[in-house]
Amino acid sequence: MKSAGDNTAVMDMFEKGKVLKICAPMVRYSKLAFRSLVRKYNCDICFTPMIVASDFLRSVKARDSEFTTNEHDRPLIVQFAAHDAQTLAEAACVVAPFSDGVDLNCGCPQRWAMSAGYGACLINKPELVKDMVTYVRNQVDNPNYTTSIKIRIHKDLQRTVDLCRKAESAGVSWITVHGRTAEERHQPVHYDAIKTIKDSVSIPVIANGDIKYLRDVEATHQLTGVDGVMAARGLLANPAMFSGYEDTPLECIWDWVDISVEQGTPFTCFHHHLIYMLERVSSQPERKVFNSLSSTSAVIDYLQSTYGSVHDLPEGANRKSKFELNFALQLLSQRGRTWAIHRPLQKGSVTMTLQWTAVAFFLYVEIGIILLLCIPFISAKGWQRVFHLRVWDWMSRFWNKVFLTMIIILIVLFLDAVREVRKYSDKQAGADSKLQPNMVDHLHMKLFRAQRNLYISGFAVFLWLVMKRVVTLINQLASASATTAELQARADSANQNVETCTKENEQLKRTLMEGKGDEATAEGMDLLREEVEKLKGNLQTAEDSLMNSQSEADVMKKQMDGLAREYERLMKEHQELQNLQENSNKKDD
């Protein structure tokens, strides 16, 4: 730690009538190198990361690792997490020669902090907060040294107002208000609450929450009337935000490289900051390549080869020209516009692995075949004629083997996708992402890919079964239609035989009625017996046909019952797949 000489009167900055732009305390990120970077781009005040006061006092190693500064790192506010007044005051006395103020964290909503008595749980202990402010004010021997608090709001806003008024009475220099409750994370900021707090106290108030662009600073000031605005994630994504840049300028990225190399920033911190800075302006394949880099030299080589090096320009040339051109082209491509210059992607720039690309293609083929089989103006007999072509006869020899092979492959891929979803939805993975916040996006990307693969393989299995069943149903329907036509032909034949017998019977009657004598009668009786025998034969044939028809009708009924049971089984499988997908989505949420 290096002393910077005389302390800057931070409170004088609030008297200038401008809205102060402040870099928020961010664990692992608001360290000296990053503070040096944002100060180059119009950041007025910087906070250190939150430091646990008791650990800071107990360990020299903790002091050396948690708090570093230099003569240019001013104005600087050191934020502490504490739950008793004397510990906070002692920690403040240690850092007072090297900083311009201390801030008490009363807003951290993380469980570990609240369970230890730090962070947002302090907003429910206004008397303790008041004592902590008083102790620091009384024990730090510097009238210009500031003591501030950073809080979240209560659901009952009057409780927050009471807290702020008690802190004000204890001599707090200013209050930073994060406009969400301790339970809220990504909900909209309550600007009306910040305005109410500002109107309730006479000390400066700083607003915090959802500051992503410079225009948000002015908008927040207009809505709330605050004296300053604090940004966290917005500055991580764009350290030049307070200078008016919509996205990280390329000069800022090279400034970060220069500062990190000069100060000896550990590679993990150096790399993580660049991941945030390049997130908005690089494609997913490029982010995948960049995130896999494992050394400072590899990162610098990547930046030079991808965007160009500003150090290659002639002396006196515009330092931004080449760099900004490449960066602008990259940014345009991410916003859906056409590149004026194309450059090849790095190796590995594929969004899906080859196997999942093949499975997705197979899924689309299945969908196309099923839609084709459902074309209404092609009858089942027509499809049966297609299925009876020679090429299908040749393929039918391998059909069952192919079907079983594809089922096994798809089920294996489906189970692998289920395993991946469970892996990246696991509580341990979530805990790891909290320990390494830069990995959150990577974890979400992995989970999204696993869920995508789960859906692809699941639907591929389901549609493969459906497609096979549809083909079977078409063949059965065509066979049933042929059988029905045959039965109809037999029925028509039986009807014709009945009509013929009826006509012959009428003719026989007329003959018998017109015949005279015993000779005519004998002749008529012989003819009648012949016709009766013939009629009996026809009737027996008709009866046999009807019996056959009844048997075939029973067979068809059994087939239809079998088809109905098979349909119900398919519907149950479909429901199980849907339930599995819903369970995966619930785990993701």
MOQUI-V855844 format. One record per backbone hydrogen bond with DSSP energy under -0.5 kcal/mol. NH is the residue of the N-H (numbers start at 1). CO is the residue of the C=O. E is the energy in kcal/mol with one decimal. If there is no record, write none. Layout:
BEGIN
nh=NH co=CO e=E
nh=NH co=CO e=E
END
This chain:
BEGIN
nh=4 co=97 e=-0.8
nh=10 co=8 e=-1.5
nh=10 co=144 e=-0.5
nh=12 co=9 e=-1.0
nh=13 co=10 e=-1.7
nh=14 co=10 e=-0.6
nh=14 co=11 e=-0.8
nh=15 co=11 e=-0.5
nh=15 co=12 e=-0.8
nh=16 co=13 e=-1.0
nh=17 co=14 e=-0.7
nh=20 co=18 e=-0.7
nh=20 co=227 e=-2.3
nh=22 co=20 e=-0.5
nh=22 co=229 e=-2.5
nh=23 co=45 e=-2.6
nh=24 co=22 e=-0.6
nh=24 co=231 e=-2.8
nh=26 co=24 e=-0.6
nh=29 co=26 e=-1.9
nh=30 co=26 e=-2.5
nh=31 co=29 e=-1.8
nh=35 co=31 e=-2.7
nh=36 co=32 e=-2.7
nh=37 co=33 e=-1.6
nh=38 co=34 e=-2.4
nh=39 co=35 e=-1.9
nh=40 co=36 e=-0.7
nh=40 co=37 e=-1.1
nh=41 co=38 e=-1.4
nh=42 co=39 e=-0.8
nh=43 co=38 e=-1.2
nh=44 co=21 e=-2.3
nh=44 co=42 e=-0.6
nh=45 co=21 e=-1.4
nh=46 co=75 e=-1.6
nh=47 co=23 e=-1.3
nh=48 co=77 e=-2.2
nh=51 co=79 e=-2.0
nh=53 co=51 e=-0.6
nh=53 co=81 e=-2.3
nh=56 co=52 e=-2.2
nh=57 co=53 e=-2.0
nh=58 co=54 e=-1.8
nh=59 co=55 e=-2.0
nh=63 co=59 e=-1.8
nh=64 co=60 e=-2.4
nh=65 co=61 e=-2.0
nh=66 co=62 e=-2.8
nh=67 co=63 e=-1.7
nh=73 co=70 e=-1.5
nh=74 co=72 e=-1.7
nh=77 co=46 e=-2.4
nh=78 co=101 e=-2.8
nh=79 co=77 e=-0.6
nh=80 co=103 e=-3.0
nh=81 co=51 e=-2.7
nh=82 co=80 e=-0.5
nh=88 co=84 e=-1.6
nh=89 co=85 e=-2.4
nh=90 co=86 e=-2.5
nh=91 co=87 e=-2.2
nh=92 co=88 e=-2.4
nh=93 co=89 e=-2.0
nh=94 co=90 e=-1.6
nh=95 co=91 e=-1.7
nh=96 co=92 e=-1.6
nh=98 co=95 e=-1.7
nh=99 co=96 e=-1.1
nh=100 co=76 e=-3.1
nh=101 co=76 e=-0.7
nh=102 co=146 e=-2.2
nh=103 co=78 e=-2.6
nh=104 co=148 e=-2.6
nh=105 co=80 e=-2.6
nh=105 co=103 e=-0.6
nh=106 co=104 e=-0.8
nh=106 co=150 e=-2.7
nh=114 co=110 e=-2.2
nh=115 co=111 e=-3.0
nh=116 co=112 e=-1.2
nh=117 co=114 e=-1.1
nh=118 co=113 e=-3.2
nh=119 co=105 e=-0.7
nh=120 co=108 e=-2.7
nh=121 co=118 e=-1.1
nh=122 co=119 e=-2.1
nh=123 co=120 e=-1.3
nh=124 co=121 e=-1.3
nh=125 co=122 e=-2.1
nh=129 co=125 e=-2.1
nh=130 co=126 e=-2.3
nh=131 co=127 e=-2.2
nh=132 co=128 e=-2.4
nh=133 co=129 e=-2.3
nh=134 co=130 e=-2.2
nh=135 co=131 e=-2.7
nh=136 co=132 e=-2.0
nh=137 co=133 e=-2.3
nh=138 co=134 e=-2.2
nh=139 co=135 e=-1.8
nh=140 co=136 e=-2.1
nh=141 co=139 e=-0.6
nh=142 co=140 e=-1.7
nh=145 co=142 e=-1.5
nh=146 co=100 e=-2.0
nh=148 co=102 e=-2.4
nh=149 co=174 e=-1.3
nh=150 co=104 e=-2.3
nh=151 co=176 e=-2.9
nh=152 co=106 e=-0.9
nh=153 co=178 e=-0.6
nh=153 co=180 e=-1.9
nh=157 co=155 e=-1.0
nh=159 co=156 e=-1.7
nh=160 co=156 e=-0.8
nh=161 co=157 e=-2.2
nh=162 co=158 e=-2.4
nh=163 co=159 e=-2.1
nh=164 co=160 e=-2.4
nh=165 co=161 e=-2.3
nh=166 co=162 e=-2.1
nh=167 co=163 e=-2.3
nh=168 co=164 e=-2.3
nh=169 co=165 e=-2.1
nh=170 co=166 e=-1.2
nh=171 co=168 e=-1.3
nh=172 co=167 e=-2.1
nh=173 co=147 e=-3.8
nh=174 co=147 e=-0.5
nh=175 co=204 e=-1.8
nh=176 co=149 e=-2.8
nh=177 co=175 e=-0.5
nh=177 co=206 e=-3.3
nh=178 co=151 e=-3.0
nh=178 co=176 e=-0.6
nh=179 co=177 e=-0.7
nh=179 co=208 e=-1.8
nh=180 co=178 e=-1.9
nh=184 co=181 e=-0.7
nh=190 co=179 e=-3.1
nh=191 co=189 e=-1.5
nh=194 co=190 e=-1.6
nh=195 co=191 e=-2.4
nh=196 co=192 e=-2.1
nh=197 co=193 e=-2.3
nh=198 co=194 e=-2.4
nh=199 co=195 e=-2.3
nh=200 co=196 e=-0.7
nh=200 co=197 e=-0.7
nh=201 co=197 e=-0.8
nh=201 co=198 e=-0.6
nh=204 co=173 e=-0.6
nh=206 co=175 e=-2.7
nh=207 co=228 e=-2.5
nh=208 co=177 e=-2.0
nh=209 co=230 e=-0.8
nh=212 co=210 e=-0.8
nh=216 co=213 e=-1.1
nh=217 co=213 e=-0.8
nh=217 co=214 e=-0.9
nh=218 co=214 e=-1.2
nh=219 co=215 e=-2.2
nh=220 co=216 e=-2.5
nh=221 co=217 e=-2.1
nh=222 co=218 e=-2.5
nh=223 co=219 e=-2.1
nh=224 co=220 e=-2.2
nh=225 co=221 e=-2.5
nh=227 co=205 e=-2.5
nh=228 co=205 e=-1.0
nh=229 co=20 e=-3.1
nh=230 co=207 e=-3.1
nh=231 co=22 e=-2.4
nh=235 co=232 e=-0.7
nh=236 co=232 e=-1.7
nh=237 co=233 e=-2.3
nh=238 co=234 e=-1.5
nh=241 co=238 e=-2.0
nh=243 co=240 e=-1.5
nh=244 co=241 e=-2.1
nh=245 co=240 e=-1.3
nh=252 co=249 e=-0.5
nh=253 co=249 e=-1.4
nh=254 co=250 e=-2.0
nh=255 co=251 e=-2.2
nh=256 co=252 e=-2.2
nh=257 co=253 e=-1.9
nh=258 co=254 e=-2.6
nh=259 co=255 e=-2.8
nh=260 co=256 e=-2.6
nh=261 co=257 e=-2.4
nh=262 co=258 e=-2.4
nh=263 co=259 e=-2.5
nh=264 co=260 e=-0.9
nh=265 co=260 e=-2.4
nh=270 co=266 e=-2.5
nh=271 co=267 e=-3.3
nh=272 co=268 e=-2.6
nh=273 co=269 e=-2.1
nh=274 co=270 e=-1.4
nh=275 co=271 e=-2.1
nh=276 co=272 e=-1.9
nh=277 co=273 e=-2.4
nh=278 co=274 e=-2.4
nh=279 co=275 e=-0.6
nh=279 co=276 e=-0.8
nh=282 co=278 e=-0.8
nh=282 co=279 e=-0.5
nh=287 co=283 e=-2.6
nh=288 co=284 e=-2.3
nh=289 co=285 e=-2.0
nh=290 co=286 e=-3.0
nh=291 co=287 e=-3.1
nh=292 co=288 e=-0.9
nh=292 co=289 e=-0.6
nh=293 co=290 e=-1.6
nh=299 co=295 e=-2.0
nh=300 co=296 e=-2.5
nh=301 co=297 e=-2.5
nh=302 co=298 e=-2.2
nh=303 co=299 e=-2.5
nh=304 co=300 e=-2.5
nh=305 co=301 e=-2.7
nh=306 co=302 e=-2.3
nh=307 co=303 e=-2.6
nh=308 co=303 e=-0.9
nh=308 co=304 e=-1.0
nh=312 co=309 e=-1.3
nh=313 co=310 e=-1.1
nh=317 co=314 e=-2.0
nh=321 co=318 e=-0.9
nh=324 co=320 e=-4.2
nh=325 co=321 e=-2.0
nh=326 co=322 e=-2.1
nh=327 co=323 e=-2.3
nh=328 co=324 e=-2.8
nh=329 co=325 e=-2.4
nh=330 co=326 e=-2.1
nh=331 co=327 e=-2.6
nh=332 co=328 e=-2.8
nh=333 co=329 e=-2.0
nh=334 co=330 e=-1.5
nh=335 co=331 e=-1.0
nh=335 co=332 e=-0.7
nh=336 co=333 e=-1.2
nh=337 co=332 e=-2.2
nh=349 co=346 e=-1.3
nh=350 co=348 e=-2.1
nh=357 co=353 e=-2.1
nh=358 co=354 e=-2.4
nh=359 co=355 e=-2.2
nh=360 co=356 e=-2.5
nh=361 co=357 e=-2.4
nh=362 co=358 e=-2.5
nh=363 co=359 e=-2.4
nh=364 co=360 e=-2.2
nh=365 co=361 e=-2.3
nh=366 co=362 e=-2.4
nh=367 co=363 e=-2.4
nh=368 co=364 e=-2.5
nh=369 co=365 e=-2.6
nh=370 co=366 e=-2.7
nh=371 co=367 e=-2.5
nh=372 co=368 e=-2.2
nh=373 co=369 e=-2.6
nh=374 co=370 e=-1.1
nh=375 co=372 e=-1.5
nh=378 co=375 e=-1.2
nh=379 co=377 e=-0.6
nh=383 co=379 e=-2.0
nh=384 co=380 e=-2.3
nh=385 co=381 e=-2.2
nh=386 co=382 e=-1.7
nh=387 co=383 e=-2.7
nh=388 co=384 e=-1.2
nh=389 co=386 e=-1.6
nh=392 co=389 e=-0.6
nh=393 co=389 e=-1.7
nh=394 co=390 e=-2.1
nh=395 co=391 e=-1.9
nh=396 co=392 e=-2.5
nh=397 co=393 e=-0.5
nh=397 co=394 e=-0.7
nh=398 co=395 e=-1.7
nh=399 co=395 e=-0.8
nh=400 co=396 e=-0.5
nh=402 co=398 e=-2.8
nh=403 co=399 e=-2.9
nh=404 co=400 e=-2.5
nh=405 co=401 e=-2.5
nh=406 co=402 e=-2.6
nh=407 co=403 e=-2.3
nh=408 co=404 e=-2.4
nh=409 co=405 e=-2.5
nh=410 co=406 e=-2.8
nh=411 co=407 e=-2.4
nh=412 co=408 e=-2.4
nh=413 co=409 e=-2.4
nh=414 co=410 e=-2.4
nh=415 co=411 e=-2.7
nh=416 co=412 e=-2.2
nh=417 co=413 e=-2.3
nh=418 co=414 e=-2.3
nh=419 co=415 e=-2.4
nh=420 co=416 e=-2.2
nh=421 co=417 e=-2.5
nh=422 co=418 e=-2.5
nh=423 co=419 e=-2.2
nh=424 co=420 e=-2.5
nh=425 co=421 e=-1.1
nh=426 co=422 e=-0.6
nh=426 co=423 e=-0.7
nh=430 co=426 e=-1.8
nh=431 co=427 e=-2.5
nh=432 co=428 e=-2.6
nh=433 co=429 e=-2.0
nh=434 co=430 e=-1.4
nh=435 co=431 e=-1.7
nh=436 co=432 e=-1.7
nh=439 co=436 e=-2.6
nh=440 co=437 e=-1.7
nh=443 co=439 e=-2.8
nh=444 co=440 e=-2.7
nh=445 co=441 e=-2.3
nh=446 co=442 e=-2.3
nh=447 co=443 e=-2.6
nh=448 co=444 e=-2.7
nh=449 co=445 e=-2.4
nh=450 co=446 e=-2.5
nh=451 co=447 e=-2.6
nh=452 co=448 e=-2.6
nh=453 co=449 e=-2.6
nh=454 co=450 e=-2.1
nh=455 co=451 e=-2.5
nh=456 co=452 e=-2.6
nh=457 co=453 e=-2.7
nh=458 co=454 e=-2.5
nh=459 co=455 e=-2.6
nh=460 co=456 e=-2.0
nh=461 co=457 e=-2.5
nh=462 co=458 e=-2.4
nh=463 co=459 e=-3.1
nh=464 co=460 e=-2.1
nh=465 co=461 e=-2.1
nh=466 co=462 e=-2.6
nh=467 co=463 e=-3.1
nh=468 co=464 e=-2.0
nh=469 co=465 e=-2.4
nh=470 co=466 e=-2.9
nh=471 co=467 e=-2.3
nh=472 co=468 e=-2.2
nh=473 co=469 e=-2.9
nh=474 co=470 e=-2.5
nh=475 co=471 e=-2.3
nh=476 co=472 e=-2.5
nh=477 co=473 e=-2.8
nh=478 co=474 e=-2.6
nh=479 co=475 e=-2.5
nh=480 co=476 e=-2.7
nh=481 co=477 e=-2.4
nh=482 co=478 e=-2.3
nh=483 co=479 e=-2.6
nh=484 co=480 e=-2.5
nh=485 co=481 e=-2.3
nh=486 co=482 e=-2.3
nh=487 co=483 e=-2.5
nh=488 co=484 e=-2.3
nh=489 co=485 e=-2.1
nh=490 co=486 e=-2.4
nh=491 co=487 e=-2.4
nh=492 co=488 e=-2.4
nh=493 co=489 e=-2.3
nh=494 co=490 e=-2.4
nh=495 co=491 e=-2.3
nh=496 co=492 e=-2.3
nh=497 co=493 e=-2.2
nh=498 co=494 e=-2.3
nh=499 co=495 e=-2.5
nh=500 co=496 e=-2.4
nh=501 co=497 e=-2.6
nh=502 co=498 e=-2.4
nh=503 co=499 e=-2.3
nh=504 co=500 e=-2.5
nh=505 co=501 e=-2.4
nh=506 co=502 e=-2.2
nh=507 co=503 e=-2.3
nh=508 co=504 e=-2.4
nh=509 co=505 e=-2.3
nh=510 co=506 e=-2.1
nh=511 co=507 e=-2.2
nh=512 co=508 e=-2.7
nh=513 co=509 e=-2.4
nh=514 co=510 e=-2.2
nh=515 co=511 e=-1.7
nh=520 co=516 e=-1.0
nh=521 co=517 e=-2.0
nh=522 co=518 e=-3.0
nh=523 co=519 e=-2.5
nh=524 co=520 e=-2.7
nh=525 co=521 e=-2.7
nh=526 co=522 e=-2.5
nh=527 co=523 e=-2.2
nh=528 co=524 e=-2.7
nh=529 co=525 e=-2.8
nh=530 co=526 e=-2.3
nh=531 co=527 e=-2.3
nh=532 co=528 e=-2.8
nh=533 co=529 e=-2.6
nh=534 co=530 e=-2.5
nh=535 co=531 e=-3.2
nh=536 co=532 e=-2.9
nh=537 co=533 e=-2.3
nh=538 co=534 e=-2.4
nh=539 co=535 e=-3.0
nh=540 co=536 e=-2.7
nh=541 co=537 e=-2.5
nh=542 co=538 e=-2.9
nh=543 co=539 e=-2.8
nh=544 co=540 e=-2.7
nh=545 co=541 e=-2.5
nh=546 co=542 e=-2.6
nh=547 co=543 e=-2.6
nh=548 co=544 e=-2.6
nh=549 co=545 e=-2.7
nh=550 co=546 e=-2.7
nh=551 co=547 e=-2.5
nh=552 co=548 e=-2.8
nh=553 co=549 e=-2.6
nh=554 co=550 e=-2.3
nh=555 co=551 e=-2.4
nh=556 co=552 e=-2.7
nh=557 co=553 e=-2.3
nh=558 co=554 e=-2.5
nh=559 co=555 e=-2.5
nh=560 co=556 e=-2.6
nh=561 co=557 e=-2.6
nh=562 co=558 e=-2.5
nh=563 co=559 e=-2.7
nh=564 co=560 e=-2.4
nh=565 co=561 e=-2.3
nh=566 co=562 e=-2.5
nh=567 co=563 e=-2.3
nh=568 co=564 e=-2.2
nh=569 co=565 e=-2.2
nh=570 co=566 e=-2.2
nh=571 co=567 e=-2.3
nh=572 co=568 e=-2.1
nh=573 co=569 e=-2.2
nh=574 co=570 e=-2.5
nh=575 co=571 e=-2.4
nh=576 co=572 e=-2.4
nh=577 co=573 e=-2.2
nh=578 co=574 e=-2.3
nh=579 co=575 e=-2.6
nh=580 co=576 e=-2.3
nh=581 co=577 e=-2.3
nh=582 co=578 e=-2.5
nh=583 co=579 e=-2.5
nh=584 co=580 e=-2.1
nh=585 co=581 e=-2.3
nh=586 co=582 e=-2.5
nh=587 co=583 e=-2.3
nh=588 co=584 e=-2.1
nh=589 co=585 e=-2.3
END
